[in-house]
Amino acid sequence: MSDAGADATPQSLVRMANQIASHAEHKPHDVAVETVAAHLVDFWAPSMRSTLITYVDAGGAGLTPLARDAVDRLR
Amino acid sequence: MSRTTTVDLGTPAVPGIASVQVVVDGLPVVVPPGTSIMRAAALAGVDVPRLCATDSLDAFGSCRLCLVEVDGRAGTPASCTTPCAPGMTVSTQTPRLEKLRRGVMELYISDHPLDCLTCPANGDCELQDMAGVVGLRDVRYGYEGENHLDEPTDDSNPYFSFDGSKCITCSRCVRACDEVQGTFALTIAGRGFDSKVTAGAGETFMSSECVSCGACVQACPTSTLQEKTVIELGVPTRTVKTTCAYCGVGCSFNAELRGDQVVRMVPDKNGGANEGHSCVKGRFAWGYATHRDRQLEPMVRESITDPWRTVSWAAAIDHAAQRFLAIQAEHGVGAIGGITSSRCTNEEVYAVQKLIRAAFGNNNVDTCARVCHSPTGYGLKQTFGTSAGTQDFASVAAADVMVVIGANPTDGHPVFASRMKRRLREGAELIVIDPRRIDLVRSPHIQASAHLQLLPGTNVAIVNALGHVVVTEGLVDRDFVAQRCEDDSFADWEKFIARPENSPEAVAGITGVPAEDIRAAARTYATARNAAIYYGLGVTEHSQGSTMVMGMANLAMATGNIGRDGVGINPLRGQNNVQGSCDMGSFPHELPGYRHVSDDTVRAVFEDIWGKSLDATPGLRIPNMFDAAIAGRYLGMFIQGEDIAQSDPNVAHVKAALGSLELLVVQDLFLNETAKFAHVFLPGTSFLEKDGTFTNAERRINRVRPVMAPKTGKQEWQVACELATAMGYPMDYANGAEIMDEIAATTPTFAGVSFDRLDELGSIQWPCNDAAPGGTRIMHADGFVRGKGHFVDTPFVPTDERTSRKFPLILTTGRILSQYNVGAQTRRTENVRWHGEDVIEIHEHDAETRGIADGTAVTITSRVGETVLRAKISDRMPQGVVYTTFHYPGSGANVVTTDYSDWATNCPEYKVTAVELAPTSRLPVTDAEMHAEHQPVSGRT
């Protein structure tokens, strides 16, 4: 497993997730959520995803609505 | 192996079908129309004596040595300038010709030093050879007449000398500078007897506009222009064919040696990438390989504040292995990882990614391509189906329009730039999209038809506006789109791109480029018979780098500029093996051949051969590794041949991450900036010692052959194998060829590649497999790799890095011709004579309003850091934008760059940093001061 505890800081992940989401904002919401979630699965280490899920569970401050919905899709 | 000489047919090949039959000295030969008699004779096996002719240059007809007789024609025409005609019967050796040639040679030799025995070119001189060929036995005119024997020698260039006394004024050097290099730095000054070769306007070579490519030296038939290494060491005695280790052009060279000492590097005329040309780095700047700074023994230390201890290979590898295993035991399998290098061979990179995936047991492998062309990988895979430039370099000869975006080929990829310039001199149009006025915009016999001088960070707005014009002005190639691209994605993109916010008028305010200029450029590109896009890091190193790559791909598909000569999307790769390191599975989400780690079928191929279960989830990228290190959860790292403490952005963050590691293993030629944080140093091999392959920007796999034994005693892939073995995963290969065989067995695009096949063909452009056994010059010729071309909507999203009252200028970074990347190699050569320190270029108005004078020191302050450089006032820069290079560690260019990055790949946004400049009394940090920060090396323990 690549993700045995290795992760990035939540703020860094929030910024990255929001940036990915900003490039899907022009799509219909459902499609955009799927696109962002798929990107996170394809390119992010599992630890980064799980850190962000935990962060959302703790309130997810700073995440855009699309980014938050995409993170929720990862559960 | 003895020294090999390349066959020279006297004049260039003429394209076309061989249909003209002539007879030369009784030998029939059939050649394409327009072929010279000299070349036809050479093809028939008859060498006509010559001095001013060589097949890399157009015929000139000045030396009068190549005279021939043609049946039925009067006189003795020059065979180099006389084309063959059907049925022509030619005699190259008759009493009349012999007499004429001896007479010509007499004149040459009457004004030439008779010092052959002590001349550096003795035994390697065409004048000497020709004197023998024509049977010259005496000189009736004597040697006391007026002559040029007292002409001075120009020794100003560090790599070659010009001895005017030996010049025969054949103009080969002048023509090489014009035709091959395209710089036009040399000329023949004076008339008649006073004619002489001159650099610039009567300057020395060093002070002229000469770029030291060495084409003139290679063309010189005497010792007039001579490599100083030949003068010092003598004529080489053996040759090894290999590949340059500098930029992504990947020039082929004949390394010419005496024993195992390199005397000179001569570009290989048969090299597919360079066809006999080179730049100052490849031809001359190889001295770093034997520089005294090289570390040749492994070293370890407990703490980064301790002095280094030299140890045996076994001790160093065991130390590293045990420490890696201990970290994993305490913190988990994913607590370690590594970075592969785009300067290393495919075989070395493959071995390291295998070390990480199989021995480390995770996918925490990334590559320095992360910080340069990872958006190319993402963007071209999304749109075309694979991460690769579409063309070979030769394709540019068929381009009618070139669009150069965010690249500076004359500095970054000079040998390819010479090809571009040749085509531009033939009449192709050029559009440059760049904030800075690069040399290509206006140089001798080159004038761009448009320079869209956009603000940094607005590439996507420009490419969208170009697409908008194509769609709204009816310039779409409907047939191409209908046949080759997806209907749905094109329809979506067509609607998206036609929106008013994408119009040139709407983006003019964002980009700073007048709408009419964008419209004109779009029409030029879309209506050309063949239009090609060439791009560099000015495209990729942005927060929208991947978007821009996809935007360019959209544009090429919409206009049908894909799949044939003269078109395409062509990334100009920065380092020698960027393409190869990516091909070899260096990204944390992809196995070799760009196949996702989650693909069970692909993973099974490797699991079967490697005998190890592999992780199915992506690992950490380099920036993620840094974040995780600072968070205390990533503690061990192997870095192969990269100096991330100098090359990566926001180096304070990078250094904090490196300083957090419990174990950093660095493999490199030198104790670089990153090694200051290392616990284990494993010495690396230079390109002159490696046995493997590099893959250049045109997907061309070239052999890198060792010209000397590894000075460290090991190939780098052996070190990776030994480290893996010491960690409990046995890894072993007999040689580099065996690794390539494994690559071919696991990676479909390399299925037909082997060292034997490379020896046979010279080089191979992948894909090379049953469907394309000889490789593939041009991709997507009959269909895209992914099937139908995929259009992607590319909304412009401004970067978060913004100018403000406090940081009103935008800093962008790049390269200079004489230096390379972080300068580890070129700073250890005479190339420092051209560029001894990095400077910051600034527009005159911006300088004046800040009280900055040319050459004075200034602070460059961004939101993340500050550094000091000398200012250079430059009219290349638009107002509001400043520019620097990052070749010297003390310059700290990346102290000020931020960690903003591409949304899809995390490729850093080097090209946009908001800064302010101010005069300062501080001085830039010197190389010596940086070097002094290294801990000392103690004796062996």
Interface residues (C-beta under 8 A of the other chain):
Chain A: M1 S2 D3 A4 G5 A6 D7 A8 T9 S12 M16 Q19 I20 S22 H23 E25 H26 K27 H39 D42 F43 W44 A45 P46 S47 M48
Chain B: H331 G332 V333 G334 A335 G337 N362 N363 N364 F496 S543 Q544 T547 P588 H589 H596 S598 D615 T617 P618 G619 L620 R621 P623 N624 M625 D627 A628 I630 A631 R633 Y634 D793 P795 V797 D800 W903 A904 T905 N906
